């Protein structure tokens, strides 16, 4: 068990290092670089739900107003996870960057939040 956990951590560290090399930008180009290959659209998708007690607490919060910290954290974590999956999709296509990245957020059945990060996978090269 301990060896499997150590191997999983080592794998995760190597994956993180590879994913960190994928540049993600909301711009259509990268100053100082040229796009040499376009691989097409890539996306990272995640659907998350809060537990029933959190939903109840959030509904009470609407009575008095203010930030619902649990949902803020949930959505921030979800966006980061969606970008990580976007980077994985770009890496699988052989890209080293994603340009024109955008987020799309939806609610499913008033229970779950869907976050999609999408953009165009490309290879960029310094000019």
Secondary structure as the mmCIF struct_conf table of DSSP 4:
data_model
#
loop_
_struct_conf.conf_type_id
_struct_conf.id
_struct_conf.beg_label_comp_id
_struct_conf.beg_label_asym_id
_struct_conf.beg_label_seq_id
_struct_conf.end_label_comp_id
_struct_conf.end_label_asym_id
_struct_conf.end_label_seq_id
HELX_RH_AL_P HELX_RH_AL_P1 UNK A 2 UNK A 20
TURN_TY1_P TURN_TY1_P1 UNK A 21 UNK A 21
BEND BEND1 UNK A 22 UNK A 22
STRN STRN1 UNK A 23 UNK A 24
BEND BEND2 UNK A 26 UNK A 29
TURN_TY1_P TURN_TY1_P2 UNK A 31 UNK A 32
STRN STRN2 UNK A 33 UNK A 49
HELX_RH_AL_P HELX_RH_AL_P2 UNK A 52 UNK A 64
BEND BEND3 UNK A 66 UNK A 66
HELX_RH_AL_P HELX_RH_AL_P3 UNK A 69 UNK A 93
TURN_TY1_P TURN_TY1_P3 UNK A 94 UNK A 94
BEND BEND4 UNK A 96 UNK A 96
STRN STRN3 UNK A 97 UNK A 108
TURN_TY1_P TURN_TY1_P4 UNK A 109 UNK A 111
STRN STRN4 UNK A 112 UNK A 126
#
